[in-house]
């Protein structure tokens, strides 16, 4: 099948590697051209624009950073929808608010194409192995058409509902997970004085109600971070965690829901990103918190305002601090009869 992928970050590249390995004819595009170089070297074709990518593909997969990236990639004179896309299928896998997917679906259908939203659970490892969890939103017929390809990427596929339903489920699934990494860091800070071996700590937590399923897969990464060892390639960085939490809080606000714990977790990850930790793996965050606590954000340098230059004194102007010349005395005003002018006796009322 001729498959195009727009967005070859960590997850996009992992999915592309998986599909290329299954024999699909792959075309790739990324707004940062350097990111498609390894895929092109492995045999994928480089598209010089989203329009060219859509033209060369039967199915177009997009996995982009945020709503702005979706708008830029699909819209515009060189966007995915700029050419003739009638009959083509789009699989949109970004993690964004449901309303973004719903609005996009209307634009795609207006061009005569089909679309499903399918954000996934899992990181780059499961993506390369075809073991993601797909949360799908879209019409039944479009989902059935996309399922052939989705089954090669996912170990499980759940059709949640219409357009935007997959996006909503993905936010809900990720919320407790991302909040957990902050809570786990706080838990680890409590046991730091015990001096227990890091791997043993992970084993204890993973075997109790204090550890979710993800700890069995990623606990070794947390342990490595606690011991100061190499944690391997980044799967899902802290900046991405911050972005997803921000999306969750925004969606809850739009729904008039209260999510205080999520908002507090977002604040912690925002400080981490501001402290320069954004590119570190999100799984290492509990260890960083346990060892160092709340990250310190470097204050922005204040601009030193130069003192304004003194204006040159005009010739004949009075020098600053010099004695002021007393005003000249004037003769008293006189009446028409020649005597001093008497004050008026006219009564005045209160000011209006």
Secondary structure by P-SEA (a helix, b strand, c coil): cbbbbccccaaaaaaaaaaaaacccccccccccccaaaaaaabbbbbccaaaaaaaccbbbbbcccaaaaaaaacccccccccccccbbbbbbccccaaaaaaaaaaaaaacbbbbbbbbcccaaaaaaccccccccccaaaaaaaaaaaaacccccccccccaaaaaaaaaaaaaaaaaaaaaaaaaaaaccccccaaaaaaaaaacccccccccccaaaaaaaaaccccccccccaaaaaaaaaaaaaaaaaaccccaaaaaaaaaaaaaaaaccccccccaaaaaaaaccccccccccccccccccccccccccccccccccccccccccccccccccccccccccccc
